[in-house]
Amino acid sequence: MVRVLLVDDDPVARQCVKSSLLGAGYDVVSASSGGVALRHFQDSPADVLVANIYMAEGDGLKLIAELNRLHSDLGIIALSPSPVPEGYLSAARAFGASEIFMKPLDVASLVSAIQALVRG
């Protein structure tokens, strides 16, 4: 089963996306911050990271960069609010995100992107 690590500091958004991904058949581990996500990943690595790049603690981009550095084969999808501060989207791509989705999120498109990453 494909494991997805979902990271978002918004508990409502995180639970909504998690429920949708569980319904699509994924094993989902969720975290409210980059630090918590790193601990989850170390305990049980994921196949795909779905992370909000603009969180209150400011660690979304840092998380993407760190996990991409440690696990270059990890599929990475960035989530972003709209509007987002200048430079965040290009930084997410530079740090390893292959897809970027703006909030509010189209979950069907997210599921399709995860499927594409897993298939390679």
Secondary structure, 3 states (H helix, E strand, C coil): CCEEEEECCCHHHHHHHHHHHHHCCCEEEEECCHHHHHHHHHHCCCCEEEEECCCCCCCHHHHHHHHHHHCCCCEEEEEECCCCCCCHHHHHHHCCCCEEEECCCCHHHHHHHHHHHHHC
